[in-house]
Amino acid sequence: MDDEKRVNELASTYTIPADQVVSKPVVLEREGKPVLVLMPYDEYQRLRRIERDARARTEVSTLATTRPKRNTLEKALGLLYTGKPAPSDAEVKEWLHEHRMEKYG
């Protein structure tokens, strides 16, 4: 769409403040042929926002699908593995008692 790029470049050369712009020339395709259309500026801005949001959403979704999956649970279980049996309730009570004696006297 070289025509659209050329028209947009020409349109951008005008130095009219955005609040005074009434319409913007845009090249659209109709039945495979480029057509020059004067679009209301606020509608043009709205369509550009929608297009930008849609592009951002697709970029985020492609990033999310390409990220490698992490094996966080397997890593955590590996860190917890000691090869020893779990402590008994009596051992845990003894450890807590020792800790309290060190802390509080």
C-alpha positions as CSV (number, residue, x, y, z in Angstrom):
1,M,0.0,0.0,0.0
2,D,2.5,2.6,-1.2
3,D,-0.4,5.0,-2.0
4,E,-1.6,4.9,1.6
5,K,1.9,5.6,2.9
6,R,2.3,8.5,0.4
7,V,-1.1,10.0,1.3
8,N,-0.4,9.7,5.0
9,E,3.0,11.4,4.6
10,L,1.4,14.2,2.6
11,A,-1.3,14.6,5.2
12,S,1.3,14.7,8.0
13,T,3.0,17.7,6.4
14,Y,0.2,20.0,7.3
15,T,0.7,21.8,10.6
16,I,-2.9,22.0,11.9
17,P,-3.4,21.4,15.6
18,A,-5.2,18.1,16.2
19,D,-8.3,19.8,17.7
20,Q,-8.8,21.7,14.5
21,V,-8.5,18.8,12.1
22,V,-12.0,17.9,10.8
23,S,-11.1,15.0,8.5
24,K,-8.1,12.9,7.5
25,P,-7.4,11.5,4.0
26,V,-7.1,7.7,4.2
27,V,-6.5,5.1,1.5
28,L,-8.7,2.1,1.8
29,E,-9.0,-1.0,-0.4
30,R,-12.3,-1.7,-2.1
31,E,-12.5,-4.7,-4.4
32,G,-8.7,-4.9,-4.6
33,K,-8.4,-1.2,-5.6
34,P,-7.1,1.7,-3.5
35,V,-9.8,4.3,-2.8
36,L,-9.1,7.7,-1.2
37,V,-11.6,8.6,1.6
38,L,-11.9,11.6,3.8
39,M,-12.6,10.2,7.3
40,P,-13.7,12.2,10.3
41,Y,-10.6,12.8,12.4
42,D,-12.2,11.5,15.7
43,E,-13.3,8.3,13.9
44,Y,-9.8,7.9,12.4
45,Q,-8.3,8.2,15.9
46,R,-10.8,5.7,17.3
47,L,-10.0,3.2,14.6
48,R,-6.2,3.7,15.1
49,R,-6.7,3.0,18.9
50,I,-8.6,-0.2,18.1
51,E,-5.9,-1.3,15.7
52,R,-3.1,-0.5,18.2
53,D,-4.9,-2.4,21.0
54,A,-5.6,-5.4,18.8
55,R,-1.9,-5.5,17.7
56,A,-0.8,-5.3,21.3
57,R,-3.1,-8.1,22.4
58,T,-1.8,-10.4,19.6
59,E,1.8,-9.6,20.5
60,V,1.1,-10.4,24.2
61,S,-0.6,-13.7,23.3
62,T,2.3,-14.7,21.0
63,L,4.8,-13.9,23.8
64,A,2.8,-15.9,26.3
65,T,2.7,-19.0,24.0
66,T,6.4,-18.9,23.1
67,R,7.6,-18.7,26.7
68,P,9.1,-22.0,27.9
69,K,7.2,-23.7,30.7
70,R,8.9,-23.8,34.1
71,N,9.0,-26.8,36.3
72,T,8.7,-24.9,39.6
73,L,7.0,-27.7,41.5
74,E,9.6,-30.2,40.5
75,K,12.4,-27.8,41.5
76,A,10.7,-27.1,44.9
77,L,10.3,-30.8,45.6
78,G,13.9,-31.4,44.7
79,L,15.1,-28.7,47.1
80,L,13.0,-30.2,49.9
81,Y,14.3,-33.8,49.3
82,T,16.8,-34.8,51.9
83,G,16.7,-38.6,51.7
84,K,15.7,-38.8,55.3
85,P,12.3,-39.7,56.8
86,A,10.1,-36.9,58.0
87,P,10.6,-35.8,61.6
88,S,8.2,-37.2,64.2
89,D,5.9,-35.1,66.2
90,A,8.1,-35.5,69.3
91,E,11.2,-34.3,67.4
92,V,9.3,-31.2,66.2
93,K,8.1,-30.4,69.7
94,E,11.7,-30.7,71.0
95,W,13.0,-28.4,68.3
96,L,10.3,-25.8,69.1
97,H,11.1,-26.1,72.8
98,E,14.8,-25.6,72.1
99,H,14.1,-22.6,69.9
100,R,11.9,-21.0,72.5
101,M,14.5,-21.5,75.2
102,E,17.2,-19.9,73.1
103,K,14.9,-17.0,72.2
104,Y,13.2,-16.3,75.5
105,G,15.4,-18.0,78.1
